[in-house]
Amino acid sequence: MTQTRQLFGTDGIRGVAGEFPLNRESTYLIGRALGHDLIRVNSNAQVVIGQDTRESSRWIADRLWQGLASVGVKVCSAGVLTTPGVAYVARSGHFDAGVVISASHNPWTDNGIKVFSGDGYKLPDARELAIEKEIFTQLQNPEAAVQESAPDISSLPGEKDLREAYIHWLAAGVSIGLKKLRAAVDCANGAATAEAPELFRALGIQTTFLHCAPDGQNINEGCGALHAEAVANFVIENKGKFDLGVTFDGDADRSLFCDAAGRVVNGDAVLLLAGRDMQARGVLANSTVVATTMSNMGLELALRGAGIRMLRANVGDKYVLEEMQRVGATLGGEQSGHILFRDGDATTGDGLLTALRVMEIMVRSGRSLAELTADLKVFPQIIRNVRVREKVPFAQIPTVQQSITAAERELDGVGRVVVRYSGTEALARVMIEAESKDTMNRIADSIVSAIQAALGA
């Protein structure tokens, strides 16, 4: 029987900063457990750590560093760096692992630890499970308690050269001049504030930056990819001054956009315009795009019209990547804005890279963002989040399973029902697509009610 990970979710370990598993003791022990995992392979293991702008990120990074160092791992800090930036530095700098301290789009009170292998890919589930086992073993052993005598370590400001190497790599990958573009860019008061301004300046893009002044507690607050309306409204208020708006999440591994009229452009639309561009240039391997169970049916139909096959993976960019590798695809992503380009060196979703790719396509085609996505006919879709006490498999709850089965029978292939648990929060996510909003809302209400009655927090 496959064992279930208790600490690692779909994107690393995540929780409330200061509480288990992200308190001082457990963070130190996570560092020790990861260090032991690495030392078993290479006795001279080296790790690079990057972090976002939350006020807790620094002490978590420092504590993790102490844990790694306690077992003989050499650690370098890149300071504030995006998640894909850490992945790049890990592989290009020949580190044994890269560690990111971030909770991505979550509130500032949360934080997380995610780990990349030395090749820049996220750890496979089996390896995360092995590290978990060691963490719990150490927690049960009084001798493994936090070493208060551990030397003081400071992860900030980190090594500037590591951050600059990532910026130079992104800029070097741009194949066409972007100086004529005018962009409004929302950095979410997160990790992008450390790299986006320098990158966009280096490329000569006419840019106005929003939410680019982190204070430790304002990351994602009314801004960023969870609030794409913020940059969209700014573009609307400054009518005619921008060709597009770009918005990142807290660790900048994803991005969303708006067109010159302020209409939000999500990850599905990016997959469509990128897929067609790559197909035209002969770099869309096997004429295939990998999306997820959450991607709209309209995307599937639009891609099919362009002669492109769409496959669906489980939610989570690591699972999209696994499916891409399985079928040999060079483009994949999520509606939420994680886009994976595998026609180059990228190994994970990268919001900055995605923004540059979108702008390149605009310039190369001579078409606006609105024109590039005009034929994407989106089925009405709703996503409802239900806070739950525990994550019991839905098939084990008769009332919930009955409501899902009834919905699928009613839609009869003309629409979709996706009910799943969040990998990072105590939430059940109910996604419904249907031809009419009335049907969509009614079905969503029925399933949400069944979940609330059985599992509501």
N, C-alpha and C positions, 0 to 999 in steps of 0.2 A: 504494500500500500504506500502511495506517495505521501511523504511527510509534508505538513503545511508549515511554512515559515510564520513565526509569531512576531518578529521585529521588522523584517524587511517586507515592504509592500511592493507595489508596482514600480516605485521610484525611490528605493532606498529606505532608510529608517526615518520616520517622521513622527513628531509629537509636539507637545507643549515644552518649550525650553525651560529647563529647571526641574522638570518632572521626568520620572522614568519613562522611556529609556534614554532621556537626554538630560539627566542630572550629572553632577560632577563625577560621582563614582562610576556610573554606567558608561559615561562618555570615555573616561580613562580606560575602562575595561574593553570597550569596543576597539580602542586604539591598540591595546595589547593583543586582542584576539586577531585583529587584522594583521598586526605585525607578525604574529606567529605563523599565520597562513602564508605570508610572503616569505618569511625567513626559511620556511621548509623548502621553498623552491630556489631561493637565492640568499645565501648567508650575508650578502652585502646589499640587501634590498634598499631601494630609495623610493620615497614617496613625495609627490607634490600635493600641496593643499591649497585650495582656493575657497573663497567665501563670498556671500552676498552682504548686504548692508544692514542687516538686522543687528540690534545692539547685543544680542546673545551670540552672534556668529563668532565674534572674536574669542570669547572665553571657551566656547565649544571647540574651536579650532586649536586653541592653546592646549586644552585638556587632552584632546585626541593626539596631538603632537607628543605630549608627555607620555601617553600610553605607548605610542609607536616607538619612541626613543628608549623607553624602559626595556624593550626586548632587542634593542640594537639596530633598529631601522633608522636610516638617515632621512631627515625630512627637510624639504625646501618649501617655503611659502611664497605663493604668487600674490598674496594679498587679496583684494577685491577683484574677482575675475568671474566671468560668466561660466555656467556649467560646460557648454561646449568648448570654452577656452581652456578649461582644465583638461578636458579630453584631448584637445590638440597638444597641449604642453606635455601631457603624460606620454603620448606616442612619439612626438617629435624630439622630446628631451631624453628619451630612452629611460624613463622611470618605470619602476615595477608596478606602480599604481598611481592613480590620481583620485583625490578625495575632495568632494564639494560639500561645504557647509551651507545649506540653503533649504528652505521649505517652498521654493518656487513661488506659486501664486497665493499661498496661504497667508493669513494675517501675520503681523510682525511678532506676535506672541509665540508662534510656532517656529520650529526649525527642523532641520533634517541632516542626515549624513548619507551621501550616495557615493559609490565607489566605481571607478573605472579601472579595468585592467591596463597593463602597460601598452596594449595595442589600441587603446582609446575606446574600447567597447565596454558597456556596462557588464557587471559580473553576472554570470548565469545563475539561475535560481539555485542550482545544486551547491554552488560555491557559497552563496549567501547563507544557505541552510547550515553548511559546515561551520561557518564563522559564528552563526547564532548559537550552535551547540556549545562552542567554546566560551562564548559570553556567559551563557547560563551556568556552565560549569564553574567559571571563575566567581560568579555572583554567589554561588553556594559555598565557596571556600573562603573562610575568614582571612586566610593568608593572602588572598588576592584583593584585599580591600585597597582603597585609594591610598597611594603613597603621598602623604602630605609633604614629605621632604623632597618631592620631585623638583628639579630646578625650574626656575621661572623661565618662561618661553613667551616670546611675543610674535604673533603671526602677522601683525600689521606694522609697517605698510607692505611688507613682502618685497620680493625681487621684481623691480620694474622691467628688467630685461625679459622676463617670462611673459608678462602682459604684452609688451611691445612685439614679441615674436608672433603672437597670435594675431595682433592687428595687422602686421605686415603680411602674414599668410593670407588673411581675408582680402586685403587690398590687391595683392598680387594675382588673385584668382579672377579679378574683374577684367573682362576681355573687351569692353567697349566704354567709351567716355560717358560719364554720368553727370557732367557739370551743368547741363542744361536743365536738370530736374530740380524741382522745388519741393521739399519734403518737410512735413511737420512730424516730429519724432518724440513719442512719449516713452521715457526710460523707466517709468514705474517707480522712481526713486530706489531702483534696485541695482543689480550688478552691471547693467548696461551703462550706467552713468560713468563707469570707469573706462570703458572702451569705445562706446558709440561716438562720442564727440570727436575723438582723435581720428577714428576711422573715416567718418563722413567728411571731416576737414581734409584728410589726406587725399580723398577722391574728388574733392572740389564740389561736392553736392551742396546746393543752397538749402541749408537746414535751419529750422527753428526747433529748439529742444524744449520739451515740456517735462515737468516732474523729474528734474535732474539735480535735485538737492536733497539727498537722503539725510535723515537725522536719527536713524536707528529705529524709528517707530512709524515712519510714513510710507514704508515700502508697500506697494499695491493699494494704498488707501485712496479709493475713488479714482484710481488711475491704472494704467497698464492693461494687459490683455484681458483681464476680467471685466474691465470697464472701457471697452473699445469706443464707447460713446463719447468718452472724454476727448480723445484726439479728433473724432468725427465732428463733434460740436465746435471744436476750435477751427477746423477747416471750414465748416459752414459759416462761422462768424467772420472768417477772413476770406470771403468768397472771391475766387479768382486768383488767389495768391499762392495756392499750392496745387501740385499735380497729384499728390497722394499724401495720406497720413500713415504712419507706422507706429505700432505700439507693441512693446515687449512685456513679458511677465517678469517676475522678480529675479529670476536667474538667467533670463534671456535665452532659454533654449527653445522658445517659440515666439512667434510674432503674428499679429493680425494687422489688417490694413483698412483704409477707407479710400474711396476714389475722390476725385476733385469736387464732387457734389456732397461728400460726407456720408456716402452709403458704405456701410461696413462690409468688408470682404474677408470671409473666414478661410480656414484651412482647406475646405472643400474646393472653393473657388481657386485657391492657389494651386492645388493639385491639378485642376483642369487646365489653367493657363500654362503651368510648367510642363504638364504632360504633353500638351500639343506642341509646345516649343521644342521640347526634347525629341519628340517624334519627328518633327520637321528637320531637325539637325542630325538625326540618325543616332542619337545616344540614349533613347528610351529602350533599354534592353527588353527583348521579347514582347514589345508593345504592351507592356504591363505596368499598371500602377497598383500599389498596395495601400488600401485605406483600412478603416476599422468598422466595427459593427455600428458605430455612431454616425458614419458618413451618410449623407442624404442620398436617397434613391435618384434624385435629379443629377447628381454627379455621375453615378453609374451610367445613366442613360446618355448624358452628354459625352462621356468618354467613349461609349460604344459607338456613338455617331461619328467619332473621329477615328474609329478602327482600333481603339485601345481597350484592352481587357482590364477590368477592375476586380481585384481580390480583396477579401475582408479578413483582417486579423483581429485578435482581441485588443481591447483598449490598452494603451500604454506603448510608448514609442519603442521600448525594447522588444515588444512582441511584434510590432510592425517590422522592425529590423530583422528579427528572426525569420519572418515570412519572406521578406525581401531576399535574404540570403538563401532561403530554401528554393525559391523559384528563379533566382538570378535577376531580380528587378533592380532598376537604378533610381526609382522614384517611389516614395511612399510617405504617408503622413496621416495626421489626424485633423478632424474638423476644428479642434481647439488651437491649431496653429503649429503643432510639431510637424515639421517637414524634413524628410531625410533625402538628401541628394547623394547618390552613390556612384555618380559618374566622375567623381573626383576623390579627394582624400578624406572627406568628412565621415565620421563614424557614429554621429548622433545628431539629433535635431538641433538646429542652430538658428536662432532668431535673426542674428545679424547677417548670416549667410543667406537666409531666405529673403530678407529685405533687399540685399544686393541682387539676388537672382531675379526678383520681381522687377526691380528697376532696370536691369539689363534687358529683360524681355520687352518692357515698355519702349525703351530706346531702340532696340533692334527692330521691333515690329513697326515703330512709329504710331502705335495705337495707345489710347488711354487705358487705364485700368478698368474703367466702365465698359469700354468696347471689348476688351479681352475676356470679360466674364458675362457679357450681355445675354448669351444664349443658355446660361445655367438656370434652368427652370426648377425651382426648389419646391419639393413637396412640403406642405405645412408640417412642422415638427415641433414638438415640445419636449423639454427635459425637466422632470420634476425630481427634486431631491427630498428624500425622507430620512430624517435622523432616526437611527435605530439603536436599540440596547445591545444587540449582538447580531452577528452575521450568520444566521442559520440558512443553509441552502434552501432556496425557494421551493425546490421539489419536495422538501420535507414538510412544507406547510400547505396542507390541502386547500385552504381558502385562497391563498395567494396563487398557487398553481392553477386553480380553477379559473381565476379571473384572467390570468395570462392566456390560458388555453382558449377561453371564450373570445378574447380579443383577437387572437390569431385566426380563429375560425371566422369571425366577422369580417376581418380585412381580406382574407382569402387571397393573399399574394399581392394585393394592391395597397401596399403600406407595410409598415414593419413595427414589431414590438421588441424592444431590447430592455430587459430588466437585469440589473447587475449591481453588485456592491462596489463602492469606491475602493481603490487600492490604498488610499492614504487617509481616509476619514471614515467616521462611523456613519456612513450614509448609504442608502439604497438609491440608485439612480434609475428612473423610469423614463425611457425614451419612446415616444410614439410618433409615427409618421402615417398620415392618411391623406386622402384626396381632399377632404373637407376639414375645416377647423372644428366644426361642431362634433364630428365623429372623433377627431383627435382628442379634444378636451374631455369628452364623455368617457372614452376608454381610459385616458390617463387618470381621471378622477376615480374610476372604479378600482384600478390596480393600486393606486396610492392609498385609498381607503382600506383595502385589504391588508396592505403592509403595515399601515399605522395600527390597525386593530390587533395584528399579531405581534408586531415587534417595536411599535412606537416608543421612542425614548421619553 
